[in-house]
Amino acid sequence: MTSAKRPYEEPKFSKGRVDRAGQRIGGPDERPEDLVVLENWRASHANILNTFKTVLYNRAKDIDVQIAQRLKRRPTIIDKLTREPEMRLSRMHDIAGCRVIFEDIDDLHYFRRLIHTARFDHKRRGAEEDRWNYIKDPKPSGYRGIHDVYTYHVEPKKGRAGEKQPWNGLLVEIQYRTLIQHAWATAVELAGFVTENDPKFDRGNPDFIDFFKVCSEILARSFENSYSCLPNLKNQELIDRFHDLETKTHMIRLFSEMRKSEGSLNLDGASILIFRYEADLFSDNQLEVRSFETVNQAIHEYNRLEEILSDKADIVLVGSRSGESIKSAYRNYFSDAQEFISLIQDGVGILESSEFFVVEDDEVLEDFDL
């Protein structure tokens, strides 16, 4: 009798083999079989991803939350291995990821406690030091949220002591964010898609990186009564820096105008977005969109425009990455980008209000549950 085929792919290679593949991928010693190892390792996380998705849904029945799941894409894994050369592929803990988004901080902490007290054999890593709590200790980039990493483990069913458990030891990451934190994070993601900067990983023009740091601080203070990555700035300093960086980056304007012109963008090929500086050109249509059938055509025109308009306009190339990735970014992130714009505008207004202040008393801060 042949045994029934398992519905999920199993890891086929030892962790040592996985790590050797991870070390070579992207370098001069890469072998074709290394990508086979990588893809098997990535696909084998689908089972534990489904398990944790079920755990989260079961405990979210009475809470207003959004739950999403994803396997890390191959290019993203390779990019992370390149950025972090000491990273061992077998210990990359976010290949399988679940994200839970809450209305507010209180719901986040309540739900997270439910998960921590759940009865299962999966083990939470770094539990003692709350290792990945980026609400308590925001990242320098301005990222806020909490990550928990679990080592997947299930015991064989009763009477099946010798049954193979091929997924034991694999890792999964759970991300907890509020709607405020999620709006900021997805705006950062979208900025990475539609500009040549990547503020998520501190790559590109420093003004774009600083812009999102300032925005994170504004959102933390105005909506969650806490601090982010720039706690030493006074409110007015923060507002002044925001306006200065918006003048340099035009990110708010870019998000707003892209929404208006979404139908004009060629997401299968490539588009160039042109924001001219002259004030009289902003009355009706602030954005000019030029679309092309191929990315190469767009790049050629982009280089030409950079030479003749560099002091007269901001020029943004859209579509220099995978067309499918761009489409996904627009569909998934545009609503959050619009929410981000509204939140920032409201947040600046709150900080400008004489009635608003951030808690400054150290004793009060110690009692404030983050």
N, C-alpha and C positions, 0 to 999 in steps of 0.2 A: 504494500500500500504506500503510495506517495503522500507525503505530508502536504497540507495546504500551504500555498505560497503566502508568505507574510505580506501584508498590504504596504509596508514601508521598507525603504532600502536600509540595509544594515551596513555598518562600517566593515569594509573588506581589508583594511590595512592597519598595521600596528601604529601606535602613536609615534614611534620613532620614525617610521616611514613617512607618516604625515608631516612630521616636523622637517624632515630632510627635503620633502617636496616644497614646503613653505619657504625654506631657506633659499632654494634655487630659483623659484618662480620669479620672473621679472629680471633675472640676472643672466650673465653670459653662460652659466652652466645649466640653464633650464633644459629639461628633457620633455619630450611630448607626453610621456607617461606621468609626469608630475601633475599636469592639468587633470588627468584622469583621477589621480589620487585626490586632488583638491575637490573635484566635482562630487566624487563619492562621499567624501567627508562632509561636504556641505549638505548634500541630499539626505544623508543619514540623520540629520537633525530634525527632519520633518516630523518624525514620530514624537519626539519629546516636545516639539512646538505644539502639536495637537493636544498632547496631554495637559500642558500648562494652560492652554487656551480654555480647555474644559474646566479646569480648576478655577480659573478666574471668573468665567461665566457663572458657574455654580454659586459663587460667593457674592456675585454682584446683582442678585435678583431684586434686592430692595434698595439699591443705590443707583443714582443717576450717573452712569459712567459711560465712556466710550472705550471699547476694547478693540485693538488691532493686533495683527501678528504678521511677521515677515521672516523669510530666510534671507540672510545677507547675500546680495548679488555677488557673482564671481568678481567683476571688476572692482567692487568696493572692498572685497577681501584682499585682493592683490594690492590695491592702493594702501590699505592699512599695513600690510606686510612691508611695503616699500617705505612708508612713513616711520614705522617702528621696526627697524631691522633686528632688534633683540626679541621680537614677538615670536613665540612658538605657536604655530598654527593649531596644534592640538589643545592649547590653552586659551585660544581666542574665545572669550566667553559670550560674545554677542552675535555669533553666527545665527543662532535661533533667538528671536526677540519678540516679546509681547509688550505692548504699550497700553497703559490704562490712564485715561484722562478724566479729571474730576472737575466739578464746579468750583471747589474751593479747597483750601489747605486742610480744613477739618475733615472733610470727606476722605481726602487722600490718606491722612494718618489713620483714620478709623479703618478704612479698607485694608491698608497695609498690615495693621495689627491682626485683622482677620486671617490674612494669608500666613502671617508668622505663627499663629496658633493653630493652623490647620493640621489635621492628622494625616501626614504622609511621611514616607521615608526619604524624600528628597532633602538634601542638606543645603542650608544657606551658607554661602561663603562670606567671610569677613563680617560675621554677625556681631562679634563683640565690639568692634570699633566702628560699626555702621559705616563701612569703608567708602561707599559710593553715594553718600548723602550730599548732593550738590544744592540742596536748599539750605542746609545748615552751613555748608562751606561752598559757595558758588565757584564755578570754574573761572579762571582769569578771563575767558572769552565772554562771560556773562551767562553761560548756560546754567539753568537751574532745573532741578528735578531730582528724583531719587532712583537709583538703580539697585536692584537686588539680583544676585547671581546665585543660581541653584545648580548643584550637581545632581543629575538625574539618577535615581536609584529605586528599583522595585525588587521586592523579594519574590522568589518563585512561589507559585500557588501551592497550597497545601497538597502534599503527596507528590510534588514534582521538584524535589530538592535539587536534582541535577540539571534542571532545565536551563538552557542558555538564556542569558539576559544581555543581548549584544549592545544595548544602548546605555547600560549602566556606566556612569562616569562622564557622559557627555554633559555639556554646560548649556544653560539657557539664561537669558537676561530678561528681567521684568523692569520696565521703565514706568515710573509713576510721575505724572505731571498734572498741574492744574491747567485749566483752559488758558489762563494768562501766560503761563510758561510755554504751553504748546504753541500759542500764536507767535511768540517770539522765535521759537526754535524752527518752525516751518517757514517763517520769513527769512531766516538765515539760510535755510536749505534752498529756497527759491532764489535768493541772491546768488548762491553758488551756481545755479543753473543758467541764469540770464545775464550774468556779468562774467568778466574774466577773473574775478576774485573769488576766493573761497574762505569767507570769514569763519566758517565752522571750524576750520583747521588752521587759523591764523596765517593764511596764505593770500598774497595779493597786496593791494594798496592798503597801507595802514589806516587811511581815513575810513575805509569801509569796515575794517575790523573794529576801529574805535566807535564808529557809528552804532554798531549793534551792542557794544559794551554799554554805551550811554543809554540806549533804549532799554536794555535789561534793567538798569538801575532805576530808570523812570517808572517802569512797570512794577518793579518790586516795591518801591516806596509808595506809589500812588494807589495801588490796588491790594497789596498784601502786607502792608505795614512792616516791611522788612527791608534789608539791604541786599544788594547784589555785589558786583565786583568793584564798585567805585564808592565805597562807604564814606570816604573822607571828603567828598565833594559836597559843598553846600547846595541847597536846592537851586538857587539862582545860577550858580556856576554850572550846574548840570543842564539847566535850560539853555544857557548861553552856548554851551558846548554842543548841545543838540542842534541848535539853529545853525551854528557854524559848520558842523559836519554835514547837515542836510544840504547846505549851500554847495559844499564840495562834492558830495556824492549823488545828490538828487534821488536817493532811494525811495522816499515817500512818493515823490512825483513819478518815478519809474513804475512803481507798483500800481499807482492810480491810473496812469495812462495806458499801461499794458492791459489792464482790465477793460478799458474802453475800446482798445484796438485789438482785442483778442481774436476777433473774426478775420482780421487782416494778416495775422501771422501765418507764415508757411512752416508748419511744424514738421512736415515731411522733408522739406529741404532746409532752408535757413532764411532768416530775416535779419535786417539791420534796423535798429531803432535810432532815430536822430532827434535829439533835443537841442534846439537852437537857443542860444543865450539871449538874443535880441528880444527885449520885452514886448515889442509890438507884434511879434509873431506868436505870442502865447494867448491871444484873445480868444480864438476859436479852437484851433487844433494845435496843441502843444507838441504833438508827436508826429513825426513822419515815419512811415513804415515802408521799407523796400524789401521785397521778397524775391528769392532766387530758387531755382530748381535744385541746385547742388550747393553743398557747403563750400566747395572750392571757389565757385563763382562769388559767393558772399564774402569769403575771406579776401579775394582780390579787390572787390569793391570797398570792403572795410579798410584795407590798407591805403587805398587811394583817398578815401574820405578823411582818414586820419591825417594825411599830409596837408590837405587843403582846408580842413575845417577844425583842426585841433584846438584853435583858440576861439572858435565860434560856436561849438556845439559839443555835447556829450554824445558819443557814438557807441552803441552797444550791439554786439553780435549775438544773436540768439540762434541756437541750433548747431553750435560747434561740437555738441555732444550727441549722443544717440537720440534720434528722433522719437523713439518710443519713450525714452527717459524724459525728454522734454514734455511730451504729451502727458505723461503720468504726473510730472511736476505741476503742470497747469491744473489738471483736473483735481489733484489731491490738495494742492497748496493755495490755490487762488482765494478760496473762501477764507482761509486762515490769514492770508496776506491782507485782505480787506479788513478782517477783524483786527489785525495788527495795526493797520493805519488808524482805525477808530480808537483803539486803546491808547496809542501813542498821543493822538490829538487830545483825548480826554485826560490822559495822564499829565501832560504838560499843563493843561488848565488847572488840574488839581494842585500841582506843585506851585503854580503861580498864585493860588488862593491863600490869603492871609490866615484862613481858618485851618489850613492843613499843616501838620508838622509830623516828622518822623520821631518815634519814641527815642529819646536821647539818654534817659536815665539808665545807668548800667544795671541797677538792681531790677528795674522793670524788664530790661532786655533778658536778664537771666531767667526770669519767670515766664517769658514769652515762649510758647511751645512751638518750636520750629521742627 
